[in-house]
């Protein structure tokens, strides 16, 4: 069996996959973040030395949308399972050099791969107020997007925003109430900027079009999403693609017990589709 972990992260899913397919199976794991790919490789190689020596673990620093080219390189026509987990890893959230967590601060970068694209701080310094507002509204579903964009553009006239702390403080000043329910008022804007600088939805849309053709008959495509924009794309693709049928009519969500153990799981939605032709 050949399985693909399209978003390797810290290697949690890859580890469970290997435990189920070894011996005899093969894992192809992909991550855009070079630090994550290297760290996970070291852990998996150490835990599964026989698989490493047999070439059963192949790790690539790339986007999951590049899977067609990776399979060509590996001389594989199809795979049996593809998983993409579209959330941030704990290691990424804890990395102060990227600014993924507005609670920890650090440079306002937000890129998965620091060698690709431009940091979020540069993006909000260059773009027009309307473009920033539209992005925050579209990708963050933030109803105060125009107020936030205006505040960003006024501030950058004299003191451009460079850090996650600076942006968080600005949002807290111009959005009523620091906390809305369980969600900090900065969350939606950070999500939107991260999606923009990494072109996340573009990568997902491409993958949803390409991946069904890469699956063997009866192969499974699994996607874990964390916000409605991703989940809507996955839901529609699994429903509408002519080669797929939905295994899960409704998304699988975390149980109360799992949410208690892992609070981040409360927003996770798992959908599964099967290639049937």
N, C-alpha and C positions, 0 to 999 in steps of 0.2 A: 504494500500500500504506500502511495506517495501522498503526503499531506503538506499543505502550505500554511504557514503562519505569516500572514501579510503585514502584521504590525507586532513585531517581536517584543519590543519594550524590554522589560526586565526578564523575560523568558518564562513566565509562569505558565502560559498556555502551551508553549513549545515543550516544556518539561512534561506536562500531562500527556501531550500527544505522543512523545517518544516512549513513555511508559506503556502506551497502548499498542504501538506499532512495531516495537523491537522485540525480538530480532527480525530482520527481513525487510522492514519498512524503511522509508526515507523521508526526512524532513527538509523542506526548503523554507527558510525563515528570512524575512525582509524587514528592514527598518530604515527610515530616512535619517534617523539620528545616529551619526557615527559613534558617539559615545555609548549609546544604548546597544548598538550592534556589537561593538567590541566587548563590552562588559558581559553581555548575555552569552557570547561565543565562549568566553573563558569559563563561565559557570557551566554551560552545557557540555563543553569538552571535558571538563574535570569530572562531571557527574556521570557521563556516558562515554568513557574512554574507548570501549569496543566499537561503539557507533562512529566515533571520530576516526578511528583507524580504518574502518570499513568504508569511509566516505558517505555515511548515512546522514550526516548533518551538514547542510550547506547553508551558509549565512551570507546575505548580501546587504550592503549599504546602498539602498535604493528606495524608491517609492513602490508600493504594492501595484500601482498601475503599470509598472515595468515588468510584471510577471510574464507576459508573452515572450519577451526577449530573454528573460532568465531561463525559461523552459527551453528555448532554442539552444541556449548555451549549454544546458544540461542534457541536451538531446532527448527531451521528453515531449511527447505529443499531447499528453493529458495527465491530470492528477485526480485523486479520489476525494480529497477534501480541501476546501479553502476557507480559512477563517480570517476575518478582519475585525479587530477591536479598535473602534474609532476614538476611544478615550485617551487621555494623557496618562502616562505611567507615574507611579509615585516618585521615581527617580527624577523625572522631568519636573514635577511640581516642586521638588526639593532643591532644584538647581538654581541658585541665586543669580547665576550669570545669564540666565535666559529671561527671567521675569515672568514665567508662566503663572506663578502664584503671587497675586497682588498682596497677600498677607506676609510673604517673605521679602518682597521687594527685589531690588537688583535692576540691572539695565533693562529697558523696555525693548526686548529683542523679539521674543515669541516665535522664532523660527525653529523648526525641528532640526534642520541642518544649517549650522552657522555659515556654511560656505555657499549657500544658495539664497538668491533673492536679496531683499533689503530688510533691516530691522523695522519693527513697528514704529519706533521713534522717528525713523527717517520717513516712513510712509505718511504719518500724520503731520509731519513738517512740510511735506511737498504737496499734498493733495488739497483740492478746493474744499471749502466748508461743506458744500452740498454733497460732494462725493463721500466725505467722512460721515456725514449725517445719514446718508442713504445706506452706507455699509453697516453702521451700527444698528440701524433699524432693521435691515434685511437679514443680517447674519446674527445679530444679537437679540432681535425682537424686543428692542428697548424703546419704550414709548417716549422717553425723554432724549432721544437721539439728537434732535436739532439743538436742544439746549446744551448738550455735552459738546457737540461739534463746534458750536459758537464759542464756548468757553476755551476749547483747545486752540482755536484760531486767534482769539484775542490774546491768550497767554503767549503764543509763539512769536508774537510781534516783539516781545522784549526778553522772554525767557523760555525757549522751546523746551518741551517735555522730553526728558532723557531717561527717566527711571520709572519703574512700576509704582514706586511710592508717590511720585509726583502726580501721575495720572489718577491713582486711587484717591488721593486727597482732592484733586479737582472734581472728580465725579461725586464724591461725598458732599462737596460744597454746593453743587448745582442740582443734585437730585434729592428730592424730599425723602428724608428717612434713610439712614445708613443701611438698615437691614429691612428687607421686605420678606416677612415669613422666615424661611430658613436660608434665603439667598441674599448675599451682600449685594448692594446696588452697583458695585463695580463689576460683578461677574459677567453680565451680558456684554458690556463693552469690551472686556478682555477677550471673551469668546469670539466676538466679531472680528477684532483685529488679528487674532490668531488664525482664524479662517481665511482672512484676506491675504496675509503675508505668506501663508503656506499653500494657498489655492486648494484648500481641503475639499471643497465640494466639487471642484473640477476634477480632482484626482478620483473621488468617489464615483462620479458620473461615468468617467472613462472605464473604471474597473467594472461597474455594473453592466456595461455594454460588452466588455471583452471576456469576462470570466466564465460565463456560461459555456462558451465555445471551448474553454480550456479544461472543463470537467469531463471525466469519463461518464458514460451512461450509468445512471444511478448514483453519481457523485453528488456530494452535498456542498452547498455554499452557505456559510454561516456569517452573520454580521451582527456585531454588538454596537449599538449607537447610544449616544448620551444626550442628544437634543433633538427637537422635533424636525429640524431641517434635514439632518442625516436620516432619521427614521422614515421620513416621508419619501425620500429618494429610494431607500431600500425597499420599503413597502410596495411602492409603485412598480419598481423594477422586477421584484419577485412575482408580482401579480400579472404583469403584462408581457414579460419575455416569453416568446413562443417555445423555448426549450426548457423552461422551468415550471415546476409546480410547487406551490407552497406546502411545506411540511408543517409549519406553524401558521395557522390562520390569524392568530393574534400573537403579539410579542410575548415572550417569556420574560417575566420580571423577577426580581429578587424577593425572597420570602422575608417576613419580618425578622426572622432569626438571622438571616444573612445580612440584612440591613444593619442589624445591631452589631454584628461582627465587623462589617465593612460599610460604613456610612456612604461611601462613594457609589456603592452599588444601587442606591435607591433610584437613580435616574437611568440605569442601564436597561436597554431593551434588546433582547436577542430574537432575531428572525432567522429561519432556516428554510432553504429551498433545495429541491432535488432536480437534477437534470434527468428528464425522462425520454428524450429523443435526440 
